[in-house]
Amino acid sequence: MNGTVERFTVVPAAYVFLLRDGVGGPEVLLQLRQDTGYMDDHWAAAAAGHVERGETADAAAQREAGEEIGVHDLVLEFVTTMHRTRHDLPIDERIDFFFTARSWTGEPSIVEPLKCADLRWVPLDGLDELSAPVVPHERRVLDALAAGEAPAAYTTLGFDDRTTS
């Protein structure tokens, strides 16, 4: 390098975990990703996506919920912000905003069938029983929710794998 600092691009994303009370305890709505080019054949938040220019993270969460599962007017609860990186991809710096919702308008359904192979309510303590893995950084947040613990307000992944509060 010539003495200049290499800049990177941070990509913000918003995630919504819809939660409900199930017979055996809390359940989360997950989608099975397909043909997206990212984490295909993994279970993931039913609604998630990039925050668009000029959009807040909570507005992105509301928009993505409508676009991906057809629900609106979510009552969002902020869970954590996760800063993550992959050092093998110098521009792959992510800021993820995680929300939960227990109240919304509409019935969740697959709105984008080319990107979503399945939509399923899963017990929070039953993630290991799924037919495919959960996206790893999302699993970290779900495991904390399953344990009844609030994740730290700020967490990191991929730097030195420490959790910061």
N, C-alpha and C positions, 0 to 999 in steps of 0.2 A: 504494500500500500504506500501511497505517497504522503502520508501524514494526515489524510482525511479519514473521518470516521465513516464506516459503511452504514448507511441508513437502511432501515427495514420498514415494511408496511405492516401495520397492525390490522387484522381483520376482526371486526366485532360481530358477535352472533348472540342471538337470544334463544333460550330454551324454555319450554313450558312443560312441566310434569303435571298432568291432570291427576288428581288424587280423589279417591272415594273410600268410604268405609265398606269393606267386604265382610263376608261371613267370618273369615279367620283373622281379620285385621285389615290394615290399610292396603289398598291396591293402587297401582299406577297404570296409566294407559300408555302402551308402547307400540311403536310401529316397526315392522320388519322392512328395512331399507332394501331397495333393489334398483339396479340400473341408474344410479346417481353418479357413479364414479368415486364415491367416498363412503367407506365403511359399508359397502353393500353386504347383504347377508348378515347384518348385525341388527339387534334390537336397539331402538333409540327412542328419545322423547317423541311423543306423538306429534308435537309441533316444535319446529326449530328452524332457524335460518339466519342469514346475514342481516345485519342492521344496515339499512340503506342510508345514503348521504342525507343529512338533515333530519333523520329519524331518531327518536329516543329508543333505548332498548325495550322499555315496556310497550311502546307503540309497535315495535317490530314483533314482540311476542303476541300482541293482539292480532296483528295482521297475519302472521304465520299460522296462528290457530284457525283463523277463518279460511285461509288458502289451503291448508293441509288437511284439516279435519272438520271444517264446516261449523265451528262453534264461535260465538261472539260474546261480547260483554263479560269477559272473564274478570273475576275478582282475583288479581294477581298478588302473590306474596313473594317478596324478594327473598332469595335463599343465599346466594353467594356470587361473587365474581371470581372467575378463574383465569389467570394469565398463564398461557401454556406456549411451549415452543418445541420445535424439532430442529436440532442443530444441523441436521443434514439438509435442510431446506432453509436457506438464509432468509427468505421472505415469509416463512410460515410462522408468524407470531400471531397468537390469537388472544382475544379478550372475550370470554364467554360470560354472559349474564344469565343466571339460572333463576327461574320463578316456579312456584307451584300455584295451582288454582284448584279450589274445591267447589267453585260456583261459576256457572257459565250459562249461556242461552244456546239451545240447540242440542241435537244428539250427535256425538262424535261419529264420524264415518270416514271412509277412505275417499278423499276428493281427488287425489292424484294417483290413480291405479297403476300408472307406468313407473312410479317411484316407490310405491308402498305395496308390498306383497301381502301384508296382514296387519291388522290393528287388534290389539288384545289387552284386556284388563289382566294384570298380573299381580299376585301378592308381592308386596315389597320384600318379604322374607323368602320369596320363591324364585328369585332371579337365576339361581344356579340350575333350576329345573327347566329352563327354556331350551328350545331346540337349537338355538344359535347364541353366540355371546352378545353381551350388551356393549355398546361403544365404550371403550375403557374410561375416558374422562367423565362420561355421563354416569358410569357405574360407580365412580368414586363418590359422586354426590348422592346417588340413590342408596348406596350402602350407609352413608351417614343418616339419611332420612329413615331408613329401615331400623337403624339402631336407636332411633328416637333422639338423635343428636343433631343440633344445628351445625352445619359446616361453618368454619370460620368465614367471616365476611369477605375475606380475600384469601384465595388459595393459589398455589402455583403447581405447574406440572411440566416436567421436562427440563427444568433448570438443574436442580439437584434433588428433585422429587420431595421436597419438604413442603409441608403445609404451613402457611403463615397466617397469623390472625392480626 
